[in-house]
Amino acid sequence: MATKIIVQLPVTGAVGTDEDFDLRTHLERELNLALRTEEAGECDRSEIDGGWMRFWLVNGVDPAQTLEIVKDVLARDNLLPRAVIALETCHDVDTDDIDREILWPVQPAAAVGLA
């Protein structure tokens, strides 16, 4: 099974502002640096769309380790309270069969959604 972590932050408007774009660039660089330093994966891609900034983190062996690294990077910029972090698991046999689990914030599953 392949896994990836998705990090999601709200932006201003549907496609964000110039400041949101700058933040996306900054976070992509910081996430890549932190993950690669710990050999815990990399940022595969990012986007701003539909009022959200998203980052797809791949090639991490230990989702718990990757989560802690991501939380640390976001906390440095005081962004952790705004973040939604999810683990996405794609099954080998049926690649359309995807499970998503919200890792952060820690709340009942029905209370937080991933856009």
N, C-alpha and C positions, 0 to 999 in steps of 0.2 A: 504494500500500500504506500502510495506517495502522499506526503503531507506538506502543507505550506501554512505559514502564518500570515494572516491578513491584518494589517493595522489600518484603522480608519479614524479620521478626524474631521469634524465639521469645518466648512469654509463659508465665506460670505457669498451669498448668491449661488447660482447654479454652477458657475465655473470658477469662482473665487476671484480674489483681487491680485494685484501685483505682489502684495505682501504675502498672500497665500502661496503664490508660485515660488517666491523666494524661500519661504519656509519649506515647501516641498523639496526644493533642490538641496537645502541645508540638511533636512532630515534624511533624505536618500543617501547623501554623502556620509553623515554621521552613523546611520544604521549599517551601511556597508563597512565602514571602518571598524566599528565595534564588533560586528559579527565575524568579519574576516580575521580580526586580531585573535578572537577566541576560537577560531575554526568552527563556528556555529552556524554557517550558512552565509547567504548574501541576499541583497535586495534585487529581485529579478526585474521588477518594473514598478512604476508608480503612475498615478493619474489623478486628475481632479475632474469630477463629473457629478452632476446631480446633487450638488451641495456638499460633496464629500471629497476628501483627499484620501487616497488609498495607496498602500504599499504591500507588495507581495514578496514575502521572504521565503526562500527555498533553500534546499540542500542542507538544512539543519538536521542533525542526527537526534538531538534531544530537545523536544519542544519545550520542556521546563527550563532548560538552560537558555534557549532562544528567548523565551518570554521574559526572563529576568534581565537579559541584556537589553531588550526592547524597552522594558519598563524603566531601566536606568537611563537610557538615552532620552526618552520622553520626559522623565522627571527633571533632567538637567535644564530643560527649556520650559518647565512648568506646564507641560501638555498632558501629563498622565491623567488628570481628572477629566479631560475632554475625550480621551481615547476609548475606542472599542477595539479589542484585540481578539481575534478568533483563530482557532485551529481548523483547517480544512483538510479532510482526509478523503482521497480519491481511491476507490477500490480497484485493484489490478484487473479483475475479471470484467467488470462493467464500469468503464470510466465515467459514465453518466451518473453513477451511484456515488454521491458526494455527501459526506457527513460534515456538519459544522458544529463546533462547540465554542461558546463564548468563554474565553479565558480571563478577560478583564473588561469591565469591572466585574468583580465577584458578586453576582446577584442571581436571583431565580431566573432561569432561562427565559421565561415568558416576559420578563421585564425589559430585556435588552434585545434589540434586533440588529442585524447586519444588513445594510442597504445594498 
